[in-house]
Amino acid sequence: MKITKQVTFIAKVDGIGMMKELLTTMVEASKAEDGCLFYHICQLKAEPKKFVVLESWRDEAALDAHKLSAHYAYYKSNFEPYCAEKFSDDLEVL
């Protein structure tokens, strides 16, 4: 079953640049993974501290493999100092 998520990050004011850099490193590596249907990261123009990740995976196994990747481990171990808030929503693509 396809899994689609929206993950929202609110960067700390002094962490916007580093958050952007860290999230940007995820895009190409994630898109290259088996089972990735789409993977996009957006930064709100009107609210630059807010980043939105839109990602869709073929199934739970593909998402689990993504969470075991080296680039995911790097992001997971480095984002907290730059992030004030993070939340996730499951989506249905219409």
C-alpha positions in Angstrom: 0.0 0.0 0.0 1.4 3.4 -1.0 2.5 5.7 1.8 2.5 9.5 1.4 3.5 11.9 4.1 3.9 15.6 4.7 6.6 16.4 7.3 6.8 20.0 8.5 9.8 21.4 10.2 9.9 24.8 11.9 13.5 25.9 12.1 15.0 27.9 14.9 15.6 31.5 13.7 19.4 31.0 13.9 19.1 27.6 12.3 17.3 28.3 9.0 20.4 28.1 6.8 21.6 24.8 8.4 18.1 23.3 8.3 17.8 24.2 4.6 21.3 22.7 3.9 20.5 19.5 5.8 17.1 18.9 4.3 18.5 19.7 0.8 21.0 16.8 1.1 18.1 14.4 1.4 16.4 15.1 -1.9 18.6 13.4 -4.6 19.6 10.4 -2.4 16.0 9.8 -1.4 14.7 10.1 -5.0 17.2 7.5 -6.1 15.9 4.9 -3.6 14.0 1.9 -4.8 10.3 2.5 -3.9 10.4 6.3 -3.8 7.5 7.7 -5.8 8.3 11.3 -5.1 10.3 13.3 -2.6 10.1 17.1 -2.6 11.2 19.7 0.0 9.7 23.2 0.0 10.6 26.3 2.0 7.7 28.8 2.5 8.6 32.1 0.9 6.4 34.0 3.3 7.7 32.1 6.3 11.3 31.0 5.6 11.7 29.1 8.9 9.0 26.6 7.7 10.0 23.7 5.5 7.6 21.1 4.2 8.7 17.6 3.0 6.3 15.8 0.6 7.2 12.2 0.2 5.5 9.1 -1.2 6.7 5.5 -1.0 5.6 2.4 -2.9 4.9 0.6 0.4 5.9 0.2 4.1 9.0 -1.8 3.1 10.3 1.0 0.9 9.8 3.6 3.7 11.5 1.3 6.2 14.5 0.9 3.8 14.6 4.7 3.5 14.8 5.0 7.3 17.8 2.6 7.3 19.7 4.6 4.7 23.0 6.5 5.4 21.6 9.9 4.4 18.5 9.4 6.6 20.8 8.4 9.6 22.9 11.6 9.0 19.8 13.8 8.9 18.3 12.2 12.0 21.5 12.6 14.0 21.9 16.3 13.0 18.6 18.1 12.6 17.6 18.7 16.2 19.9 21.6 17.0 18.3 23.6 14.2 14.7 22.6 14.6 12.2 24.2 17.0 9.3 22.0 16.0 8.5 19.0 13.7 5.3 17.3 12.9 4.0 14.8 10.3 0.7 14.0 8.6 -0.3 11.0 6.5 -1.8 12.0 3.2 -3.9 10.5 0.5 -3.0 11.5 -3.0 -6.1 12.2 -5.1 
